[in-house]
Amino acid sequence: MKKILKWSFWVIIVILIIVGGYVAYVFGSYHRIPDNQKLAVVNRSAQKMKVNKSYKAMTFNIGYGSYPHNYTFFMDGGYYSRAFSKRSVEQGMKAFVGAVKSENPDLVSFQEVDTDGDRAQHVNEYHWLTQNLPAYSHVFAQNYDSAYLFYPVTRPIGKAKSGIVTLTKTQITKSTRYKLPIDTNFSKIVDLDRAISVTRIPVDNGKRLSLINVHLSAFTKNQKVMNAQLAKVFNRMKIEAKHGNYVMVGGDYNHDMLQNSPAVFNTTSKRLSWTHPFPVAKIPKEFKLVTNGLRQAKVPSVRNNNMRYKQGETYVSFADGFIVSKNVIPERIHVKNLHFAHSDHNPVVLSFKLANDK
């Protein structure tokens, strides 16, 4: 009996040492990228944008290529934490490239692009996109670099490095990463190191288009963090406009951008952490959220991952889109309906012109 107790004691000690060492590793390796970081730009074009010419912009959260229609995600109440296979991720990447080529946008804002991660089977998705879309200048802003997360314990999501990607068919003069406020408690370990990128594109009248790529927090329940993130985005929009730039914000806001998506898509009125109505009244007065015709079209931009996607059964909403300054003239906005084949989001596409604003 004494021998059993002795062995049990040492087993418990070893387990505590392992767990303690792991916790120390996770918190010791945690870091945030400093604010206001200049990003490395790869230019593949010397073209400037032109006023009074029709252009097309796309925003697309690709879900690191790991969300086919039959995928469920543990943080949404589903099961899985990693992509089914490397082949599944590569099939998703092919589909995303095909969607871009089909729409042929001039500007693209991608979110959740992994460069190296267990969850995406170590596919370098930034490399995949930029190699298969050779006409585009591009820039990458990291917003996730986690330690190995042994969670869920039986199906750990592991380690990942990820970010947001901006593509343009024009020259990029400069791109900057600005960090966003996040939770300071334990949830900071599993959430992204949230950030926006601001990419400046020259226009033929001497001005610039500031293209802001945004991906706000999805799972925080801290209203102060949500408000602080939006406040920083809005402030950056105002700064860019004050400098005389055209401004376009494209991305995944993790809010209900239509404000009444439950009525539009005939779903439950119960709000999730990422479906609270977007505070349209707080948008700076010189900007507007573009939603023309989206309610009537009834095509969602995002689905819940608590179950495999079944049209008419799975909870859907509208979390993606564009906010533009008054000198950016929207012509048409629509969702490219990919039926959530490889991502839990559909891309949103905006046709627009730049006003001759001298």
C-alpha positions as CSV (number, residue, x, y, z in Angstrom):
1,M,0.0,0.0,0.0
2,K,2.8,2.4,0.9
3,K,4.5,1.6,-2.4
4,I,1.3,2.4,-4.3
5,L,0.9,5.7,-2.4
6,K,4.6,6.6,-3.1
7,W,4.2,5.8,-6.8
8,S,0.9,7.8,-7.0
9,F,2.6,10.7,-5.2
10,W,5.5,10.8,-7.8
11,V,3.1,10.4,-10.7
12,I,1.1,13.4,-9.5
13,I,4.4,15.4,-9.0
14,V,5.5,14.6,-12.6
15,I,2.1,15.5,-14.0
16,L,2.2,18.8,-12.1
17,I,5.7,19.5,-13.4
18,I,4.7,18.8,-17.0
19,V,1.5,20.9,-16.7
20,G,3.4,23.7,-15.0
21,G,6.1,23.6,-17.6
22,Y,3.6,23.8,-20.4
23,V,1.7,26.7,-18.9
24,A,5.1,28.5,-18.4
25,Y,5.9,27.8,-22.0
26,V,2.6,29.1,-23.4
27,F,2.7,32.3,-21.4
28,G,6.5,32.7,-21.7
29,S,6.3,32.5,-25.5
30,Y,3.3,34.9,-25.7
31,H,4.1,38.2,-27.3
32,R,2.4,41.0,-29.3
33,I,3.9,42.7,-32.3
34,P,4.5,46.4,-31.6
35,D,2.2,49.0,-33.0
36,N,2.8,51.0,-36.2
37,Q,5.0,48.4,-38.1
38,K,6.1,49.0,-41.7
39,L,5.3,46.0,-43.8
40,A,7.3,44.4,-46.6
41,V,5.6,45.1,-49.9
42,V,6.1,43.1,-53.1
43,N,5.2,45.3,-56.1
44,R,4.3,43.6,-59.4
45,S,2.9,46.7,-61.1
46,A,3.8,50.3,-61.5
47,Q,0.2,51.4,-62.3
48,K,-1.7,54.0,-60.5
49,M,-5.5,54.0,-60.0
50,K,-7.5,56.4,-62.1
51,V,-10.4,58.7,-61.1
52,N,-13.8,58.1,-62.6
53,K,-12.9,54.6,-63.7
54,S,-14.8,51.5,-62.5
55,Y,-12.9,49.2,-60.2
56,K,-13.8,46.1,-58.2
57,A,-12.7,45.2,-54.7
58,M,-13.2,41.9,-52.9
59,T,-13.0,40.9,-49.2
60,F,-12.8,37.3,-48.3
61,N,-12.1,35.5,-45.0
62,I,-10.8,32.1,-46.3
63,G,-10.8,30.4,-42.9
64,Y,-7.3,29.2,-43.5
65,G,-8.7,26.8,-46.1
66,S,-10.0,24.4,-43.5
67,Y,-13.8,24.8,-43.5
68,P,-15.5,22.6,-46.1
69,H,-19.3,22.5,-45.9
70,N,-19.1,19.3,-43.7
71,Y,-16.7,20.9,-41.2
72,T,-17.6,21.9,-37.7
73,F,-15.3,23.9,-35.3
74,F,-14.9,23.3,-31.6
75,M,-15.0,27.0,-30.6
76,D,-18.4,27.3,-32.2
77,G,-19.7,24.2,-30.5
78,G,-18.6,21.8,-33.2
79,Y,-16.0,19.0,-33.2
80,Y,-12.9,19.6,-35.2
81,S,-9.8,21.8,-34.6
82,R,-7.7,21.1,-37.6
83,A,-8.2,20.8,-41.4
84,F,-9.2,17.3,-42.5
85,S,-6.0,16.9,-44.5
86,K,-3.4,18.8,-46.5
87,R,-5.2,17.8,-49.7
88,S,-8.4,19.4,-48.3
89,V,-6.6,22.7,-47.6
90,E,-5.1,22.7,-51.1
91,Q,-8.5,22.1,-52.7
92,G,-9.7,25.1,-50.7
93,M,-6.9,27.2,-51.9
94,K,-7.5,26.2,-55.5
95,A,-11.2,27.2,-55.1
96,F,-10.2,30.6,-53.6
97,V,-7.9,31.4,-56.4
98,G,-10.6,30.4,-58.9
99,A,-13.1,32.7,-57.2
100,V,-10.6,35.6,-57.5
101,K,-10.0,34.9,-61.1
102,S,-13.7,34.6,-61.8
103,E,-14.5,38.0,-60.3
104,N,-11.2,39.6,-61.5
105,P,-11.1,42.2,-58.7
106,D,-8.5,45.0,-58.7
107,L,-8.2,44.9,-54.9
108,V,-8.4,42.0,-52.6
109,S,-8.5,41.8,-48.8
110,F,-8.0,38.3,-47.4
111,Q,-8.3,37.3,-43.7
112,E,-7.2,34.1,-41.9
113,V,-4.3,33.3,-44.2
114,D,-1.9,30.8,-42.6
115,T,1.7,30.7,-43.5
116,D,2.6,27.8,-41.2
117,G,0.2,26.0,-38.9
118,D,-0.9,22.6,-37.6
119,R,-4.5,23.7,-38.1
120,A,-4.0,24.2,-41.9
121,Q,-1.7,21.2,-42.3
122,H,1.4,23.5,-42.7
123,V,0.3,24.8,-46.1
124,N,1.8,28.2,-46.8
125,E,-1.4,29.9,-48.0
126,Y,0.2,33.3,-48.6
127,H,2.7,31.7,-50.9
128,W,-0.1,29.8,-52.6
129,L,-2.2,32.9,-53.2
130,T,0.6,35.1,-54.5
131,Q,2.1,32.4,-56.7
132,N,-1.2,31.6,-58.4
133,L,-2.3,35.3,-58.7
134,P,0.9,36.7,-60.3
135,A,-0.8,39.9,-61.6
136,Y,-1.1,41.3,-58.1
137,S,1.2,43.3,-55.9
138,H,0.9,42.0,-52.3
139,V,1.5,42.6,-48.6
140,F,1.1,40.3,-45.6
141,A,0.4,41.5,-42.0
142,Q,0.8,38.9,-39.3
143,N,-1.9,38.7,-36.6
144,Y,-1.4,35.3,-35.1
145,D,1.7,33.5,-33.9
146,S,0.7,31.0,-31.2
147,A,2.6,28.6,-29.0
148,Y,1.5,25.0,-29.4
149,L,-2.0,25.0,-27.9
150,F,-2.9,21.6,-26.4
151,Y,-6.6,22.4,-26.7
152,P,-8.9,20.6,-27.0
153,V,-6.8,18.0,-25.2
154,T,-7.9,15.1,-27.4
155,R,-7.7,17.1,-30.6
156,P,-5.2,20.0,-30.0
157,I,-5.3,22.8,-32.5
158,G,-1.5,23.1,-32.1
159,K,0.7,25.9,-33.3
160,A,-0.1,28.4,-36.1
161,K,1.2,31.5,-37.8
162,S,-1.4,33.5,-39.7
163,G,-2.3,37.0,-41.0
164,I,-4.2,39.2,-43.3
165,V,-3.2,39.7,-47.0
166,T,-3.8,42.6,-49.3
167,L,-3.5,42.2,-53.1
168,T,-3.7,45.0,-55.7
169,K,-3.3,45.2,-59.5
170,T,-1.5,48.5,-58.9
171,Q,1.6,49.8,-57.3
172,I,1.7,49.9,-53.5
173,T,3.7,52.9,-52.1
174,K,3.5,51.9,-48.4
175,S,1.8,49.5,-46.0
176,T,1.6,49.7,-42.3
177,R,0.4,47.3,-39.6
178,Y,-1.5,48.8,-36.6
179,K,-2.3,46.6,-33.6
180,L,-5.8,46.5,-32.1
181,P,-6.8,46.2,-28.4
182,I,-7.5,42.6,-27.3
183,D,-8.5,40.8,-24.1
184,T,-5.8,40.8,-21.4
185,N,-7.0,37.7,-19.6
186,F,-6.3,34.1,-20.5
187,S,-8.4,34.3,-23.7
188,K,-5.6,36.4,-25.3
189,I,-3.7,33.1,-25.7
190,V,-6.4,31.5,-28.0
191,D,-7.5,34.7,-29.8
192,L,-5.6,36.4,-32.6
193,D,-3.1,39.2,-32.1
194,R,-5.6,41.5,-33.8
195,A,-4.4,44.1,-36.2
196,I,-5.3,46.1,-39.3
197,S,-3.1,46.9,-42.3
198,V,-3.3,50.2,-44.1
199,T,-2.0,49.9,-47.7
200,R,-1.5,53.1,-49.7
201,I,-2.1,53.0,-53.5
202,P,-1.3,56.0,-55.7
203,V,-4.0,57.7,-57.7
204,D,-3.5,59.6,-61.0
205,N,-4.7,62.9,-59.4
206,G,-1.8,62.9,-56.9
207,K,-3.9,61.5,-54.0
208,R,-3.8,58.0,-52.5
209,L,-6.3,55.3,-51.8
210,S,-5.8,53.9,-48.3
211,L,-7.1,50.3,-48.3
212,I,-7.6,49.1,-44.7
213,N,-7.8,45.4,-44.2
214,V,-9.6,44.5,-41.0
215,H,-10.4,41.4,-38.9
216,L,-12.1,42.1,-35.6
217,S,-12.4,39.7,-32.6
218,A,-15.0,36.9,-32.9
219,F,-15.2,35.2,-29.5
220,T,-14.6,38.0,-27.0
221,K,-17.6,38.8,-24.7
222,N,-15.8,41.9,-23.5
223,Q,-17.8,44.9,-24.8
224,K,-15.0,47.3,-23.9
225,V,-12.6,45.4,-26.2
226,M,-15.1,45.4,-29.0
227,N,-15.7,49.1,-28.6
228,A,-11.9,49.8,-28.4
229,Q,-11.2,47.9,-31.6
230,L,-13.9,49.8,-33.5
231,A,-12.7,53.1,-32.0
232,K,-9.1,52.5,-33.3
233,V,-10.4,51.5,-36.7
234,F,-12.6,54.6,-36.9
235,N,-9.8,56.8,-35.8
236,R,-7.4,55.4,-38.4
237,M,-10.1,56.0,-41.1
238,K,-10.4,59.7,-40.0
239,I,-6.6,60.1,-40.0
240,E,-6.3,58.7,-43.5
241,A,-9.2,60.9,-44.8
242,K,-7.7,64.0,-43.1
243,H,-4.5,63.4,-45.1
244,G,-6.7,63.8,-48.2
245,N,-6.8,60.1,-49.1
246,Y,-9.6,58.1,-50.5
247,V,-10.4,55.5,-47.9
248,M,-11.8,52.0,-48.1
249,V,-12.2,49.5,-45.3
250,G,-12.7,45.9,-46.3
251,G,-12.8,42.9,-44.1
252,D,-14.5,40.6,-41.5
253,Y,-16.0,42.8,-38.8
254,N,-17.5,39.9,-36.7
255,H,-20.7,42.0,-36.3
256,D,-24.0,41.9,-38.1
257,M,-23.3,44.4,-40.9
258,L,-27.0,44.4,-42.0
259,Q,-28.1,44.9,-38.4
260,N,-31.2,42.7,-38.9
261,S,-29.6,39.5,-40.3
262,P,-32.0,37.3,-38.3
263,A,-35.0,38.8,-40.1
264,V,-33.2,38.8,-43.5
265,F,-32.1,35.1,-43.3
266,N,-35.0,33.9,-41.1
267,T,-32.8,32.6,-38.3
268,T,-33.0,32.7,-34.5
269,S,-32.9,36.2,-33.1
270,K,-30.5,35.0,-30.4
271,R,-27.2,36.9,-30.9
272,L,-23.8,35.2,-30.9
273,S,-20.6,36.9,-29.8
274,W,-19.9,37.7,-33.5
275,T,-23.4,38.7,-34.6
276,H,-24.2,41.8,-32.6
277,P,-25.5,44.6,-34.8
278,F,-22.7,46.8,-36.1
279,P,-22.8,50.3,-34.5
280,V,-23.5,52.2,-37.7
281,A,-24.3,55.4,-35.8
282,K,-20.7,55.5,-34.6
283,I,-19.2,55.4,-38.1
284,P,-17.5,58.8,-38.7
285,K,-19.8,61.1,-40.6
286,E,-17.6,61.4,-43.7
287,F,-17.9,57.6,-44.3
288,K,-20.7,55.2,-45.2
289,L,-21.3,51.5,-44.8
290,V,-22.2,50.0,-48.2
291,T,-25.1,47.6,-48.0
292,N,-27.3,48.6,-51.0
293,G,-29.3,45.6,-52.2
294,L,-27.7,43.1,-49.8
295,R,-30.9,42.6,-47.7
296,Q,-32.9,42.0,-50.8
297,A,-30.4,39.5,-52.3
298,K,-30.5,37.4,-49.1
299,V,-27.1,35.8,-49.6
300,P,-25.2,35.4,-46.3
301,S,-21.5,36.1,-45.9
302,V,-20.8,33.8,-42.9
303,R,-22.1,30.6,-41.3
304,N,-22.0,29.1,-37.9
305,N,-19.7,26.1,-37.5
306,N,-21.6,24.3,-34.8
307,M,-22.9,21.9,-37.5
308,R,-22.1,20.9,-41.0
309,Y,-23.6,23.4,-43.5
310,K,-27.1,22.7,-44.6
311,Q,-28.9,25.5,-46.4
312,G,-32.0,26.6,-44.6
313,E,-30.9,24.9,-41.3
314,T,-27.4,26.2,-40.5
315,Y,-27.3,29.6,-38.8
316,V,-26.0,32.3,-41.2
317,S,-25.4,36.0,-40.9
318,F,-23.6,38.9,-42.6
319,A,-20.3,39.9,-41.1
320,D,-18.1,41.1,-44.0
321,G,-18.1,44.1,-46.2
322,F,-16.9,47.6,-47.0
323,I,-16.9,51.1,-45.4
324,V,-15.9,53.9,-47.7
325,S,-15.1,57.6,-47.6
326,K,-17.5,60.0,-49.3
327,N,-15.1,60.4,-52.3
328,V,-15.4,56.7,-53.1
329,I,-18.5,56.1,-55.1
330,P,-20.1,52.6,-54.7
331,E,-21.7,51.3,-57.9
332,R,-22.7,47.7,-56.8
333,I,-22.1,45.4,-54.0
334,H,-22.8,41.6,-53.9
335,V,-21.9,38.4,-52.3
336,K,-20.2,35.8,-54.5
337,N,-22.1,32.7,-53.3
338,L,-19.7,29.9,-53.0
339,H,-22.1,28.0,-50.7
340,F,-19.5,27.7,-48.0
341,A,-17.7,25.0,-50.0
342,H,-14.3,25.6,-48.5
343,S,-14.6,28.4,-46.0
344,D,-17.2,29.5,-43.4
345,H,-17.4,32.8,-45.3
346,N,-18.5,33.9,-48.8
347,P,-16.5,36.7,-50.5
348,V,-18.1,40.2,-50.7
349,V,-17.5,42.2,-53.9
350,L,-17.8,46.0,-54.3
351,S,-17.7,47.8,-57.7
352,F,-16.8,51.5,-57.2
353,K,-15.2,54.6,-58.7
354,L,-12.9,57.2,-57.2
355,A,-14.4,60.7,-57.5
356,N,-12.3,63.4,-59.2
357,D,-11.5,64.9,-55.8
358,K,-8.8,67.5,-56.3
